[in-house]
Structures are given as structure tokens and as C-alpha cells.
Amino acid sequence: MHPMLNIAVRAARVAGKILVKSFGVEVDLNVTTKSQNDFVSELDRVAEDAIINVIRKAYPDHAIMAEESGHNEGRDNDHQWIIDPLDGTTNYVRGIPHFAISIAYAYKGVVQAGVVYDPLREELFTASRGQGAQLNGRRIRVTNHKDLNGALLATGFPFKRKDLVADYTALFTELFQHTADMRRAGSAALDLAYVANGRIDGYWEFSLQPWDIAAGQLIAREAGAIVTDFGGGHHFMKTGHVVAGAPKVVQHLLMIAKNKLPESLR
């Protein structure tokens, strides 16, 4: 286990207790709008502060990139923590029980450890680079699905980028013809964790942020998934356009994307 993973787990559990305590309770969550169709609640900020406090106590010199507070330089910027305190805010504020905490640790830009924690189900997905992925300490693997036929895919709508709707719809329509079904659950972190655990065969989405996918992509890869952008490259952390899944599923998905998406998305 990577030494930073213990801190990530500890921080995730602290934040999880905060989120669970207020979930479904009729209190003012002070929900505000960050940008069009993008919301933040007071619990996002409280959970993020709690995570940062745990990390700062252990590693005060490390840099932190967090969804709500942004990029905070450290005295040692080779070490960086990438945090989404509440992935699935809209679900949370609407009382939909599907959200997670995502915490990743990167050294010189390469993610080394990651945690995706669903506090309602008490499901803790973890991974250390080169050491596999686990759910509550049990080793997990992706499915061995051989193609898109009969596959279950997850996705996310580009609600922050309405300019991408036409391209998204074109790809969705084509993929839907080949797959068993498609899911849109509202948490990229959990979608990637579910790929890792074999609950879904593949996942694709446009225009995400690093904190949405940093931990989940490591967990998926350590479970045997291929994680890539729509051109088959490794720029997804920068572009936010991501594909993940069983190797053959990803291969077939990319073949379709090549014909349906403009070069700007590949």
C-alpha cells in the first residue's frame, strides 16, 4: 500500500461522516451556482475543508488542487493532492443516494494513490500505482467483455458544455445501437470505480475536471481497465474527455468514436 493512501482513506472517511450526517435532512444547504448548471452546497465546502485539514496535518508542504478552493501551491509542489469532496452534488442536494468523495495523490504529475468513497454504502475503492485496486480491502477486476454487444456502458451528459451536445448525441446514438443499455448516474468518480469492480463494462464522458477523474482513473487502470481519451491517447486529465473500460470494449468504442467525433474531441 502506498504510504499516502492511508491519509487519503482517513480524509475520505472524515468527509464521509460529514456528508452522511446531513444527507436527506431538511436543512438549508446554502446551494449556490458556480457557473451555468453547476452547483455547490455548503457541505461541499465543509467536506473539502475537513479533507484538506487531514492532509495538511500530515503533509503541510504538499500542493493541493481542490474543486471548491482551487489550486493551492505548497513548498513542495512535486507532491499534489487532487480532491473532489462531493462528486455528485446535484444528486446529494436532491436526496438521490449516489455520490462519492474522490481523493488522489500525485507525484510529479503522475497519480500514485487514489480513493473513491461512497459513504452511504460504505464502499471504499482504493488503489496504489502498480499494486492493484480494492473494494473494502478485496481485490477487484474489470469484466472480460469482448465487445460492445451486450455491454453495459455508463456516461455523463455534457451539461456544462451545451456546445458539445450535438457531438455527444451522435456518439450516444451510435453506441446505443451496439450495447445492451446505457446508464447516467451522476458521479464520474463512481462510474470509474464501477468499471473497476465490473459493475459496468465501460464508461465515457466529455469535458470533466482533473478532480472528477484523478482517483477513479487510477482505480480503474489498476483493476485492468484501459483508460484513454477519444483518440486513444493519454491526455484525458488535460482535456477532460475520457473513455474507460474492459480492453476490448474500449477498443470498439474508440473505433466508433473515430467516425463520429470531430478531431477536436479526439
VMD Tcl script that draws the C-alpha trace (Angstrom):
set ca {
  {0.00 0.00 0.00}
  {1.27 3.46 -0.89}
  {2.03 5.46 2.29}
  {-0.17 8.33 1.11}
  {-3.14 6.02 0.72}
  {-3.68 5.81 4.48}
  {-4.02 9.58 4.68}
  {-6.39 9.65 1.71}
  {-8.57 6.97 3.31}
  {-8.60 8.79 6.63}
  {-9.56 12.07 4.96}
  {-12.29 10.41 2.90}
  {-13.86 8.81 5.96}
  {-13.87 12.11 7.85}
  {-15.61 13.84 4.94}
  {-17.98 10.91 4.56}
  {-19.24 11.29 8.11}
  {-19.98 14.95 7.47}
  {-21.91 14.25 4.29}
  {-23.92 11.33 5.65}
  {-24.95 13.26 8.75}
  {-26.69 15.93 6.68}
  {-27.91 13.80 3.78}
  {-31.68 13.80 3.46}
  {-32.08 16.11 6.45}
  {-34.25 19.17 5.87}
  {-31.59 21.79 6.46}
  {-30.50 24.77 4.41}
  {-27.57 23.51 2.35}
  {-26.97 27.02 1.00}
  {-26.80 25.84 -2.59}
  {-25.28 28.38 -4.98}
  {-24.45 28.41 -8.69}
  {-20.76 28.33 -9.68}
  {-21.50 28.52 -13.40}
  {-24.34 27.55 -15.69}
  {-25.88 24.29 -14.46}
  {-23.02 23.78 -11.97}
  {-23.96 23.89 -8.31}
  {-22.14 23.88 -4.98}
  {-23.55 23.35 -1.50}
  {-22.25 24.39 1.88}
  {-21.48 20.71 2.52}
  {-19.08 20.68 -0.46}
  {-17.05 23.37 1.26}
  {-17.24 21.85 4.73}
  {-16.22 18.41 3.47}
  {-13.37 19.88 1.43}
  {-12.05 21.81 4.44}
  {-12.12 18.63 6.50}
  {-10.17 16.70 3.85}
  {-7.58 19.45 3.50}
  {-7.18 19.65 7.27}
  {-6.33 15.94 7.48}
  {-3.83 16.23 4.63}
  {-2.23 19.42 5.96}
  {-1.67 17.87 9.36}
  {0.27 15.02 7.78}
  {1.90 16.84 4.85}
  {1.85 20.61 5.34}
  {4.20 21.28 2.42}
  {2.24 19.49 -0.30}
  {0.26 21.27 -3.03}
  {-3.49 20.80 -3.20}
  {-5.89 21.05 -6.13}
  {-9.46 21.02 -4.87}
  {-12.75 21.60 -6.65}
  {-14.00 24.41 -4.43}
  {-10.83 26.15 -3.21}
  {-8.82 25.75 -6.41}
  {-5.07 25.25 -6.73}
  {-3.03 25.87 -3.60}
  {0.73 25.90 -4.03}
  {2.91 24.14 -1.46}
  {6.55 24.39 -0.57}
  {6.98 21.03 -2.30}
  {4.87 21.13 -5.46}
  {6.17 17.78 -6.70}
  {3.61 16.34 -4.29}
  {-0.01 17.20 -5.06}
  {-3.39 16.11 -3.74}
  {-6.37 16.28 -6.11}
  {-9.70 16.47 -4.30}
  {-13.39 16.36 -5.11}
  {-15.14 16.50 -1.73}
  {-18.57 15.68 -3.16}
  {-18.76 14.19 -6.64}
  {-22.47 14.18 -7.41}
  {-23.52 17.41 -5.72}
  {-26.81 17.60 -7.64}
  {-27.69 14.08 -6.50}
  {-26.79 14.99 -2.93}
  {-28.88 18.16 -2.70}
  {-31.85 16.40 -4.36}
  {-31.69 13.49 -1.93}
  {-30.56 10.97 -4.54}
  {-28.30 8.45 -2.74}
  {-25.48 8.33 -5.27}
  {-22.39 10.46 -4.62}
  {-18.80 10.00 -3.55}
  {-15.63 11.57 -2.21}
  {-12.63 11.41 -4.53}
  {-9.05 11.94 -3.33}
  {-5.90 11.32 -5.37}
  {-2.22 11.81 -4.60}
  {0.18 12.60 -7.46}
  {3.95 12.82 -7.56}
  {5.43 14.93 -10.36}
  {2.12 14.84 -12.17}
  {1.62 11.07 -12.01}
  {-1.18 9.77 -9.80}
  {0.22 7.29 -7.29}
  {-2.72 6.61 -4.97}
  {-6.45 7.11 -5.14}
  {-9.61 6.73 -3.08}
  {-13.24 6.89 -4.16}
  {-15.53 6.55 -1.16}
  {-19.30 6.08 -1.20}
  {-20.18 6.84 2.44}
  {-23.83 5.80 2.20}
  {-23.00 2.27 1.03}
  {-19.72 2.27 2.97}
  {-17.88 1.24 -0.19}
  {-14.24 2.26 -0.21}
  {-12.49 1.87 -3.56}
  {-8.71 2.23 -3.34}
  {-5.63 1.80 -5.48}
  {-1.88 2.28 -5.31}
  {0.09 2.55 -8.54}
  {1.34 -0.88 -9.58}
  {-0.37 -2.67 -6.69}
  {-3.89 -3.31 -7.94}
  {-7.27 -2.00 -6.86}
  {-9.53 -2.95 -3.97}
  {-13.07 -2.53 -2.70}
  {-13.11 -2.61 1.11}
  {-9.78 -4.44 1.00}
  {-10.86 -7.06 -1.54}
  {-9.14 -7.20 -4.92}
  {-11.33 -6.11 -7.84}
  {-11.08 -6.57 -11.61}
  {-12.81 -5.26 -14.72}
  {-15.08 -7.51 -16.75}
  {-13.71 -9.59 -19.61}
  {-16.41 -8.41 -22.01}
  {-15.12 -8.86 -25.55}
  {-17.02 -6.16 -27.47}
  {-19.88 -3.68 -27.27}
  {-22.52 -6.30 -27.99}
  {-24.41 -6.85 -24.76}
  {-22.20 -4.39 -22.88}
  {-23.49 -2.05 -20.20}
  {-21.96 1.42 -20.50}
  {-22.08 4.44 -18.24}
  {-21.87 8.03 -19.40}
  {-22.44 11.60 -18.32}
  {-24.20 14.37 -20.21}
  {-22.09 17.46 -21.06}
  {-24.37 19.72 -19.01}
  {-21.65 22.36 -18.57}
  {-20.82 22.34 -22.30}
  {-24.04 22.58 -24.25}
  {-21.94 23.29 -27.34}
  {-20.92 19.61 -27.28}
  {-24.47 18.24 -27.24}
  {-24.62 17.53 -30.99}
  {-21.37 15.53 -30.95}
  {-22.38 13.80 -27.74}
  {-25.78 12.83 -29.14}
  {-24.26 11.47 -32.34}
  {-21.89 9.22 -30.42}
  {-24.55 8.18 -27.91}
  {-26.96 7.21 -30.68}
  {-24.39 5.05 -32.44}
  {-23.14 3.37 -29.26}
  {-26.68 2.68 -28.09}
  {-27.30 0.63 -31.22}
  {-24.49 -1.74 -30.22}
  {-24.84 -2.03 -26.44}
  {-27.27 -3.65 -24.04}
  {-28.00 -0.36 -22.28}
  {-26.56 2.92 -21.04}
  {-26.52 4.46 -17.55}
  {-26.20 8.09 -16.45}
  {-25.95 8.08 -12.66}
  {-24.35 11.45 -11.92}
  {-20.93 10.70 -10.44}
  {-17.88 10.26 -12.67}
  {-15.82 9.00 -9.73}
  {-18.28 6.19 -9.05}
  {-18.63 5.40 -12.75}
  {-14.88 4.76 -12.92}
  {-14.97 2.76 -9.69}
  {-17.82 0.66 -11.07}
  {-15.76 -0.06 -14.18}
  {-13.00 -1.27 -11.87}
  {-15.38 -3.53 -9.97}
  {-17.01 -4.97 -13.10}
  {-20.44 -3.49 -12.45}
  {-20.29 -1.78 -15.82}
  {-18.24 -2.72 -18.86}
  {-17.26 0.75 -20.00}
  {-17.64 4.46 -19.41}
  {-17.27 7.62 -21.50}
  {-17.79 11.31 -20.91}
  {-16.75 14.74 -22.21}
  {-15.29 17.79 -20.52}
  {-14.51 16.64 -16.98}
  {-12.12 18.23 -14.50}
  {-9.00 16.57 -13.01}
  {-10.64 16.17 -9.60}
  {-13.54 14.29 -11.20}
  {-11.33 11.53 -12.57}
  {-7.87 11.54 -10.93}
  {-8.59 8.88 -8.31}
  {-11.12 6.90 -10.33}
  {-8.92 6.52 -13.39}
  {-6.11 5.02 -11.28}
  {-8.52 2.62 -9.58}
  {-9.89 1.55 -12.97}
  {-6.44 1.06 -14.52}
  {-5.17 -0.88 -11.53}
  {-8.19 -3.16 -11.93}
  {-7.21 -3.90 -15.52}
  {-9.17 -1.25 -17.40}
  {-7.92 0.77 -20.32}
  {-8.32 4.49 -19.65}
  {-7.78 6.86 -22.53}
  {-9.09 9.86 -24.42}
  {-11.25 9.51 -27.54}
  {-8.18 9.41 -29.76}
  {-6.64 6.52 -27.88}
  {-4.09 8.81 -26.19}
  {-3.42 9.73 -22.59}
  {-4.45 13.37 -22.48}
  {-7.72 12.83 -20.61}
  {-6.54 14.57 -17.45}
  {-5.91 17.70 -19.51}
  {-8.84 17.58 -21.95}
  {-11.41 16.02 -19.64}
  {-12.59 13.71 -22.43}
  {-12.33 10.17 -21.08}
  {-13.06 6.58 -22.05}
  {-12.56 3.66 -19.65}
  {-13.45 0.01 -19.61}
  {-12.57 -3.56 -20.43}
  {-9.84 -3.52 -23.11}
  {-11.96 -4.90 -25.97}
  {-14.90 -2.67 -25.07}
  {-12.69 0.41 -25.19}
  {-11.17 -0.71 -28.49}
  {-14.58 -0.96 -30.13}
  {-15.84 2.26 -28.56}
  {-12.83 4.16 -29.93}
  {-13.43 2.77 -33.41}
  {-16.94 4.21 -33.37}
  {-15.78 7.50 -31.83}
  {-13.23 7.90 -34.63}
  {-16.03 8.02 -37.16}
  {-18.48 10.09 -35.10}
  {-16.41 12.73 -33.34}
  {-14.53 15.72 -34.77}
  {-10.76 15.77 -34.39}
  {-11.05 18.42 -31.67}
  {-12.60 15.82 -29.35}
  {-10.11 13.12 -30.25}
}
mol new
graphics top color blue
foreach p $ca { graphics top sphere $p radius 0.5 }
foreach p [lrange $ca 0 end-1] q [lrange $ca 1 end] { graphics top cylinder $p $q radius 0.2 }
display resetview
